[in-house]
Amino acid sequence: MTQPALSFESLEKTYPNGVRALKGVSFTVEEGEFFGLLGPNGAGKTTLITSLAGLTKPTGGRIFVRGIDRAKDPRGAARNLGIVPQEITFDPFLTVRETLRYQSGYWGIVKNDDWIDEILENLGLLDKAEANVRALSGGMKRRVLVAQALVHKPPVIVLDEPTAGVDVELRENLWTFIGGLHKKGHTIVLTTHYLAEAQALCRRVAILKEGRIAALDSTEKLLSRFEGRVLRCRLEEGDLPAELAGRVLRRHGADVVLRAGDAEDVRGLLGALHDAGLRAENLTLGQPDLEDVFLAVTAGAK
């Protein structure tokens, strides 16, 4: 029987200050899966990933990487992992190529310049190979982090906010490259605040809330769980009446997304907007997306 790529069993973490970051988290990620790990700030995602990386010691539970107990055989587990951290860290005295050669050396890998060149080319770093890492922009440094995580060709790749603060071109290049690795059988775990990326890429999604799993299912089933539709609009004038406050799924400035039901319910919503004297533009009625589901789950709604 094939072992899961990752298995978290009743994982607990309580920090010395009494903060309980993980509260019995259990789930598995199957071999070859593209899996999304989502949650608001403070939900426990970072603690979970740093525990997986061996940077944080859990206070309870176990982690298995392809059947290897993370606590009993940390190097064996780590050899199967490539983790792209959220924080940018680097040796300021090395060039990009030297950084990747040193990273390869940690795993006993030498003479892998062909693979290093392939990574650099796919991440748009080939022309920066001899540049000092400290001279790169923030987006370029993040590309180097991705490259470091891939030098030993790990079967399990964990991407923690890999596209935060980077341009659209890098995102496209990164997902094309990662998509190619996934097709070759690599397991991908993604944490991101760009929920459109998670919806497009991930077959299954876990949503953490306050240190616990709040939802875990296929992306398709999570979307189908959300009853009704959503009404999106832009309020050019006025504000929502109090009776519609409970319908708001999210709001960004003048852009509002409201929970909507059947046709009669939609007519009622439009009537309430009209009666309140609101001037709403760009009205669209559609199916909910993963961001709608995410906000409903993390807000405690169904």
Number of C-alpha atoms within 10 A of each C-alpha: 3 8 15 16 23 23 22 19 16 15 23 24 24 15 13 7 6 8 9 15 22 26 18 16 19 16 14 16 23 17 18 18 20 21 24 28 23 24 25 16 12 13 20 23 23 17 20 23 21 15 20 27 20 16 10 15 16 22 13 15 15 20 25 22 25 22 14 20 15 20 16 12 12 16 14 14 22 19 16 18 25 23 23 25 20 18 11 13 12 15 12 11 11 16 18 25 23 17 22 25 19 16 18 22 14 11 13 9 13 11 10 13 14 9 14 22 15 14 22 22 16 19 23 18 21 17 9 17 20 13 16 17 23 16 12 14 11 15 16 18 20 25 24 28 22 23 25 22 21 23 22 23 16 17 21 27 24 25 24 22 17 23 23 15 10 16 11 10 10 17 16 13 15 19 18 14 15 18 15 12 17 19 11 11 13 21 24 26 21 21 25 20 16 14 17 12 17 23 18 10 17 19 15 21 26 20 21 25 22 18 22 19 21 15 17 16 13 16 22 14 12 19 19 14 10 19 14 15 18 23 22 23 19 18 19 13 12 13 14 16 13 9 8 13 10 9 15 16 21 16 13 8 8 13 15 18 21 22 24 24 16 11 11 9 13 18 13 14 19 15 12 16 19 12 10 14 14 17 14 20 13 11 13 11 16 11 14 19 18 21 18 19 22 22 15 16 19 18 11 9 10 10
